[in-house]
């Protein structure tokens, strides 16, 4: 039985902190709900998921569980309490967005491990997202479900990135490429009030990693199939859209926070990717999803 503190939004999405009210890591295993758990602290435990061998968990973890795959958590007596968050949602909630549902189909499968072990910066980013969702669940906001879907999209993409890095590591990804990806994650999301990001171009990252920029470019291209410039631009664009959509900071403040020397530079950058200036996107962002 789930405590009344588990927050319901539109009857399709719910979120709670582990140990909030009577919620535990094992809570809410109903077969009609997908579940994402972020465990940040707790005793070593294991997860049995479908026909896969038991998965030992002894550090922070992100877990995707599917309503059609039976699973159980084997958690010892709570000498150390388990800390973190979980959210649950049904099929109807996720199918309203075809892009999101397509990604979900890749993540919630019985054939692969549902467990993702984030590094420190990724764990911090994920925790921020869950904290935001938990706070937003108390808000009186008409488009709250779309806000949650936006956060789910970020969580999904972090999981995909973790799996990709895991695969690349198995195939010998270089330290240089891994450090570059880690540094990008450390810069976002930007803090409020906006402070300008410090790493703006590939050479800034190369200096921080202590390699030549050409070596950085080759390592990242080989490991990810994308250039360093593409990674930086895509992350800047995603953050710009989020700030324009969900904050009331001026376009000039957002440009400053994202490291653009002049607002006109930011306007040109944003229009290149969105097809419209940032001010138009803010007024009509629903059209450009």
Secondary structure as UniProt FT lines:
FT   TURN            4..5
FT   STRAND          7..9
FT   TURN            10..12
FT   STRAND          13..17
FT   TURN            18..19
FT   TURN            21..22
FT   TURN            25..26
FT   TURN            31..32
FT   STRAND          34..41
FT   STRAND          45..49
FT   TURN            50..51
FT   STRAND          55..57
FT   STRAND          61..65
FT   TURN            67..68
FT   STRAND          71..75
FT   STRAND          83..89
FT   HELIX           91..95
FT   HELIX           98..107
FT   STRAND          115..116
FT   HELIX           120..136
FT   TURN            137..138
FT   TURN            142..143
FT   HELIX           144..170
FT   TURN            171..172
FT   HELIX           175..187
FT   HELIX           202..209
FT   HELIX           213..224
FT   HELIX           228..246
FT   HELIX           251..257
FT   TURN            258..259
FT   HELIX           263..274
FT   HELIX           278..283
FT   HELIX           285..288
//
